[in-house]
Amino acid sequence: MLIRTSDSQLRWLSLLLFLLIALISLLPSLRLLTEAVSSVSFTASSPLSDVLTSERTWRALKNSFYTSSLGTLIAVLLGSGFAFIVSLTNIRRRPLWVFCFMLPMMIPPQVTALSWLQLFGPASPLLNTFGIAPELGSANPMYSAEGIALLLGIQSAPLVFLALRTQLMSLPQDMIEAARMANAPQFRIWVDIIVPLSRSALVAGAALAFVSSLGNFGIPAMLGIPINYLVLPTLIYQQMAGFGEDILSEVAGLSMIIALLVLAGMLMQQWLQQRSQFALIGHTAQPIFFDLKKARMPTEFALGMVLSFILVIPLIGLIISSFVPALGMPLNSNTFTLNAYIEMVSNQGSTARAFANSGTLAFFTAMVLMLVCLPLGYLLMRLPMRVRAVVASLIEVPYAIPGIVLAIAFILLFAKPLPIIHVSLYGTLGIIFLAYLSCFLSVCLKPVMTAMSLLDASLEEAAQLAGANSIQRLMHIVLPLTAPAFFAGGLLVFLISINELTVSALLWSAGNETLGVLIFNLDESGDSVLASAISVLVVLLVAILMALLSLLAPRLPKGIIPWHD
């Protein structure tokens, strides 16, 4: 009787959760696909043919490939260099290096772009403070394809770092020791053993960086739109500002182009990851360290210089920009002011509203996904491996495709009032909330499933023999043992969603601004000092949340917190 009750409970829970997955993960993608397919026509005036024959489309596609490819090259150089040094050498304060290198990935791309814009050009407060600013009228070098590619590379380098570091941490120590006993020099060990074993992981990391760069909106929008240098995401954004009855069909066609490119990159990345799995004998869990000896101090200095260039100096430029009355002025005792922060707190209703909107959306997204992912992970772990892989892939699709494509899908899905109840979600926080649930479900689910995969099945078997049903086992056995991963998933979702721009850039409306949208709009309207002040607080918030996750890391299974061993 207990078994039948347990099976019944599990069956109803499975039905509800998989219905939820279909609604928030599968339905938006299908709606986008049907809109794009419905615009297919052999006539010369169909929306899809207009998109495919437009010179702007092909120019944006070319620009996307150029900036993404160059950004990927920069990401590979930075990410692999840090991964090899931090993972395989005896440098000191390793967790601090990893934490600082991961920080650019967690900082919103629009904040990264703004900090670099404030660093260069004749209006740079930092350069003016030291009297080295270029002449008025000089171009800011960040307003260029190469400037976009540089920041895409910096933003994506941690992805390469993570992919390669995972492989490096699992290299067989016995093979390295055998080479050392044969008196092989460290350089030959690195070239003949380490590089070949980690080559596939490096290429997989590069594929991840390329896909991430291809779908990035914040950086190309901040640096490219002012000079009319468009990539596919910014072209979609500008097309949505147009009018006409075929505009949704046109942007659906553009969205499908970029979605197909990204999905192709995902498939290549998965294929390369499968190739990176080696069956090696003699593997041990002990890490491999190369003694740098006298080169340790110069190596640490070089790492510090690189981090200063990609993280510290831009943030200093951003902070200085928030303390001056206007861009172009130096920071000194006469110009130092807190007006931007006072304005942000007391006079700017949109600022308080954006903080409240982003905080509310992030909090409820994290809470709902935490409540969903615990039973969902429990059910997925009981499915056959192939079925589980299919369901997991469906869950990951909304997170993998560019956020602006997901936004178009939700606009198409909720442009009209909901049937039966006749309530419209378009132009409300509700549509952003649903898009966040769809986008970040896989972020919250992965830590939970990782923790559940490590549980001893005998604990549940004993509880079942004692008469506990599935809900009781979930609440009294699984939840306490996976609680750290459960909360870590929620914190990760909160950290990512509170600074999100790409999804909300097309879904926001007056009164429903998010922090990412506010910073973008302030800079676009010329109020860069106020945008800098808000960005400083956003970076501080990101650092605090990452520190909280780091404190939680010792209680979590290995690999849940990306920047923690």
Secondary structure by P-SEA (a helix, b strand, c coil): caaaaaaaaaaaaaaaaaaaaaacccaaaaaaaaaaaaacccccccaaaaaaacaaaaaaaaaaaaaaaaaaaaaaaaaaaaaaaaccccccaaaaaaaaaaccccccaaaaaaaaaaacccccaaaaaaccccccccccccccaaaaaaaaaaaaaaaaaaaaaaaaaaccaaaaaaaaaacccaaaaaaccccccaaaaaaaaaaaaaaaaaaccccccccccccccccaaaaaaaaaaccccaaaaaaaaaaaaaaaaaaaaaaaaaaaaaaacccccccccbbbbbccccaaaaaaaaaaaaaaaacaaaaaaaaaaaaccccccccccccccaaaaaaaccccaaaaaaaaaaaaaaaaaaaaaaaaaaaaaaaaaaccaaaaaaaaaaaaccccccaaaaaaaaaaacccccccccccccccaaaaaaaaaaacaaaaaaaaaaaaaaccaaaaaaaaaacccaaaaaaccccccaaaaaaaaaaaaaaaaaacccccccccccccccaaaaaaaaaaacaaaaaaaaaaaaaaaaaaaaaaaaaaccccccccccccc
